[in-house]
Amino acid sequence: MELLRTGSGLASWGRSIRYAQSLMPEQTTRRFPPPWTVEQIAGGYKVKDANGQSLAYVYGRETQADADIARVLTMDEARRIASNIAKLPTFLAPDLEISC
């Protein structure tokens, strides 16, 4: 890669990155747009994005005893995990307000 071989040091690396970014088109839409929602399905929960695309399936068993025997999640644990997955866009989004 000739782009990364030119120059030396951190400043050169920064110029290379800026050059590479200038060649890429501006990404204006997100691949999995928020809000993400949780939908209950048979045996678990499904996490969907704003377009209805399924992102994750989390399965569980109705009772603690059934979950222990199968060594899987309970429905309550599956619901909590699916709920936390649905919150990821909020946590990963860049902060719009910067406080000093």
C-alpha positions in Angstrom: 0.0 0.0 0.0 1.8 3.1 -1.2 -0.5 5.4 0.7 0.8 4.2 4.1 4.5 4.0 3.1 4.9 7.6 2.3 6.5 9.8 5.1 7.0 8.7 8.6 5.5 9.4 12.0 2.1 10.2 13.4 1.5 13.3 11.2 2.0 11.2 8.1 -0.4 8.6 9.4 -3.0 11.3 10.0 -2.6 12.7 6.5 -3.0 9.2 5.1 -6.2 8.6 7.0 -7.6 12.0 6.0 -6.8 11.2 2.3 -8.4 7.8 2.5 -11.5 9.3 4.1 -11.8 11.9 1.4 -12.0 9.1 -1.2 -14.9 7.4 0.6 -18.5 8.7 0.0 -20.2 10.4 3.0 -22.3 7.9 4.8 -25.6 9.6 5.6 -27.8 6.7 6.6 -27.3 4.1 9.3 -27.4 0.4 8.4 -29.7 -0.5 11.3 -31.5 2.7 12.2 -32.9 3.3 15.7 -35.1 3.0 17.5 -34.6 -0.7 18.1 -37.6 -2.5 19.5 -38.3 -5.8 21.3 -41.0 -8.1 20.1 -42.1 -11.2 22.0 -42.1 -14.4 19.9 -42.7 -18.0 20.7 -40.0 -19.1 23.1 -38.2 -15.8 23.4 -37.8 -12.3 22.1 -36.8 -10.6 18.8 -34.9 -7.3 18.5 -35.9 -5.2 15.4 -34.6 -2.0 13.9 -36.8 0.9 12.7 -37.1 -0.7 9.3 -38.4 -4.0 10.8 -35.1 -5.8 10.1 -34.6 -8.6 12.7 -31.3 -8.0 14.5 -31.2 -10.6 17.3 -33.2 -13.5 18.7 -33.0 -14.3 22.4 -34.6 -17.5 23.6 -35.6 -18.7 27.1 -37.7 -21.2 29.0 -40.8 -20.4 31.0 -39.7 -21.8 34.3 -36.5 -21.7 36.3 -36.6 -25.5 36.5 -36.9 -25.9 32.8 -34.1 -23.4 32.2 -31.8 -25.1 34.7 -32.4 -28.6 33.2 -31.7 -27.3 29.7 -28.9 -24.9 30.9 -30.5 -22.0 29.1 -32.0 -18.6 30.0 -35.3 -18.0 31.6 -37.9 -15.9 29.8 -37.2 -13.1 32.2 -33.5 -13.2 31.5 -34.1 -13.4 27.8 -36.4 -10.3 28.0 -33.8 -8.3 29.9 -31.0 -9.2 27.5 -33.2 -8.3 24.5 -34.1 -5.1 26.1 -30.4 -4.2 26.7 -29.6 -5.0 23.1 -32.3 -2.7 22.0 -30.7 0.1 24.0 -27.3 -0.2 22.2 -27.9 2.6 19.6 -28.6 5.0 22.5 -25.4 4.1 24.3 -23.2 4.0 21.1 -24.5 7.2 19.5 -22.0 10.1 19.7 -23.0 12.7 22.2 -24.5 15.7 20.5 -24.0 18.0 23.5 -20.5 18.5 24.8 -20.3 20.0 28.3 -17.2 21.9 29.4 
